[in-house]
Amino acid sequence: MNKSYILYILFCFSLLISCKKDLQLPVGNGTAVSPGATKEQKLLNVAYGTSDTNVMDVYLPKARNINTPVAILIHGGSWNTGDKSSMSALQDSLLENHIASININYRCADTGKIHYDSLMQDIKQAVEYCSKKSLEWNIKSQKYIIIGMNTGGHLALAYTYRHDSKKRAAAVIALAAPCDLTDITFLDMMNTSGDIGGVEALVNAAYIPGQALPGNFWSASPLFFLQNIPTLLVHGTLDNVVPYSQSDRLHQGLDASGFPNRLLPITGAGHDLGLSNPVTSATVFREMKSWVFQFGS
């Protein structure tokens, strides 16, 4: 789950920009917009917290109003690295499709004091900051779509299922994301790839093969805290970094609970989701846009 995988996925998404007008997307329902909202805006490195890493890029489409969908993007990077710049291509595509987006940086997990709770605190703070700025930016104050890739997908699921106390999120999209940190197969894969340190930094506990897992692995696993929030999962069936079974089990659990969800399996694809294939790329992005407009408008 290293940075090269994440950058590769977002590079593939940049290919979608050439086909981003394949859907006719609504601008609103006739609600009046302020003069300042008639122009497209890009606000870069907006501070939302006290840490140097608590910054966000805010992309606001022209002619927006309170019905314009708003997506909050969470980058991946094995929880202990990564940057919002890896989501820029996706953010550009969303903007061209009249979707406002907020692309956040957050404190990465480390061996010191920054762990799961700190990352959740940053995401919650970013979401609340967007809500507070809604009048100034002329966007909605809630009903956000939370989108995460790879470990960012895990954080998106964890936030929406357990930490969205004010119910700001309307739906979540997770791509190639782990949801069960107690899965020994997954932990062994991370151990083999050299990425186990990211998991251990997140949960502030060590994985020792053959020994019982500390409870922190369980409490940081969205699979065990299902909520009635529309969930779109996208996963390659041959993913050798995050097993496909993780998304499949989450899908089955949501189905059994009667919660709205969809699992889009990418047959034969690995952790890169097969996005180098233009047909696959178009399919994935179309599903994402549909989810955003269905639940975020």
PyMOL commands that set and color helices and strands:
alter all, ss='L'
color gray80, all
select helices_A, chain A and resi 3-19+35-38+84-96+116-132+134-137+151-163+184-193+196-203+215-219+222-224+244-257+278-296
alter helices_A, ss='H'
color red, helices_A
select strands_A, chain A and resi 41-47+55-60+70-74+100-104+144-149+169-175+231-236+261-266
alter strands_A, ss='S'
color yellow, strands_A
deselect
rebuild
show_as cartoon
